[in-house]
């Protein structure tokens, strides 16, 4: 088991939570800030509101990259704040990276070494060779897209080969061939609980990042019952807009934690 997965499991046990908050801090929805860095100020406030109920934070890099240097600075400050004040909470770069080897090496250096993330989401389309620089980082988590939560996911993911949909082939390859360092996880959307149950059966106790609850309409009860592992853990259940932009982020995070725990 990688250090990243072990870190997550220890945090889950400590606070009894499978909740991940997606820090999708869209600049046009944020209040103004006197210090000139509204994304960081908002993230810091969200973290302080929600951290008692949370085992992971997942910034989506698009919302920071879209702002150029200012967004990169906000992301770096957010990561530094988490390392200093909440070092036991897993951090996930929602970056969906995956490219030829030298490019992946640069991406891994940026996300793991420069920004200090514990894990990253990865696109398997280019194959294992392209992701090897990430897979070789045994201390880090490699969260590989499998059955994504968006409505159009089936356009490619449902294409069959030898009677198996592509998402199943991805799950089998990751479980049997790519996870040699014990640092792999899979992305499976809460919007597809039937597929989530099948991925759990294929992947054993491999952790699953589960987006799609809240604004995307995924059912928490169905996702938890379909996806928990043999220890009643194994899920990183993400909510972004449903927590970030609620009237009471702390209450929303607590309610999600409690709803999950009722079904674990």
Secondary structure, 3 states (H helix, E strand, C coil): CCHHHHHHHHHHHHHCCCEEEEECCCHHHCCCCCCCCHHHHHHHHHHHHHHHHCCEEEEECHHHHCCCHHHHHHHHHHHHHHHHHCCCCEEEEEEEECCCHHHHHHHHHHHHHHCCCCEEEECHHHCHHHHHHHHCCCCCEEEEEEECCCCCCHHHHCCEECCEEHHHHHHHHHHHHHCCCCCEEEEECCCCHHHHHHHHHHHCCCCEEECCEHHHCECHHHHHHHHCCCCCCCEEEEECHHHHCCCCHHHHHHHHHHHHHHCC
